Amino acid sequence: LLFTAFIIIGLQSCSEDENTPGTSEDFTQTELQTVLETDKIASTVDSVLAEIFSNDRTAGKAIENDNDCYSAEFSQTGFVVSFNNCTINGTDDINGNLTVTYAVENESSAFTATYVDFYVGNLKINGTRSYVLTTALDQNTISFTVTSSMTVETEVGTLVTESGTKTFSFNFGDTLGSSTFNLSGNWKVEANGTTYMVETVDDLKGSLTCEHLIGGSMNVDKNGFIINVDFGEGQCDNKATITHPDGDSQEVTF
């Protein structure tokens, strides 16, 4: 269930928009998709980790999965995984190596995944994602904090970087359909020469029955101008309301 949470928490950015970035005071639909894009990519690499952890392997044993997608060498402190142009959970082709180091203390687990020229399709990923996981099964809750410092390079050489910390809380309902998750944190996204400082105001909310965020809001500081993005109050849609510093607002899709 913990790693099911890994796979479903990625924010989805599915629509296309031909708008170009606006002025410092503006915040366009394209820019919102850019801010959310690193989460989409991060959810892909998280699902890779979930796939590996879901295999009950013993430390110190080299393995290959049934379709020769990857091989992994385990040790007492972590493992190194090599991918050979394959897909996991519907991802684009994955190539490259990732290194995971971990530690376990009581009810909390911590590990760091390091990516060096790791490819998902035509996207090249470099950097680290560090996880601290905490279980509270008596309260039907699992939470984990992710600290990222990662760079994504596109096929044409465009760079998008993300750094910061996010906390995810997954709340189990009576069924998976009634289970929900929350996201809070502060992080920075740099793309196309612009820096976006993101801070959640009301925890962003999601449900297993909807592929989009269903609630919560965040502030985005773009060049000193604070823009609010509101994802609504429970509706399952891909709409958000952007409020600019002058008070004007507009509805966009993401």
Stockholm file with secondary structure:
# STOCKHOLM 1.0

chainA/1-254         LLFTAFIIIGLQSCSEDENTPGTSEDFTQTELQTVLETDKIASTVDSVLAEIFSNDRTAGKAIENDNDCYSAEFSQTGFVVSFNNCTINGTDDINGNLTVTYAVENESSAFTATYVDFYVGNLKINGTRSYVLTTALDQNTISFTVTSSMTVETEVGTLVTESGTKTFSFNFGDTLGSSTFNLSGNWKVEANGTTYMVETVDDLKGSLTCEHLIGGSMNVDKNGFIINVDFGEGQCDNKATITHPDGDSQEVTF
#=GR chainA/1-254 SS CHHHHHHHCSCCCCCCCCCCCCCTTCCCHHHHHHHHHHHHHHHHHHHHHHHHHHSCCCTTCCEECTTSCEEEEECSSEEEEEEEEECSTTCSCEEEEEEEEEEEETTEEEEEEEEEEEEETTEEEEEEEEEEEEEEGGGTEEEEEEEEEEEEECTTCCEEEEEEEEEEEEECCSSGGGCEEEEEEEEEEEETTEEEEEEEEEEEEEETTCSSCCEEEEEEEETTEEEEEEEEESCCSSEEEEECTTSCEEEEEC
#=GC SS_cons         CHHHHHHHCSCCCCCCCCCCCCCTTCCCHHHHHHHHHHHHHHHHHHHHHHHHHHSCCCTTCCEECTTSCEEEEECSSEEEEEEEEECSTTCSCEEEEEEEEEEEETTEEEEEEEEEEEEETTEEEEEEEEEEEEEEGGGTEEEEEEEEEEEEECTTCCEEEEEEEEEEEEECCSSGGGCEEEEEEEEEEEETTEEEEEEEEEEEEEETTCSSCCEEEEEEEETTEEEEEEEEESCCSSEEEEECTTSCEEEEEC
//
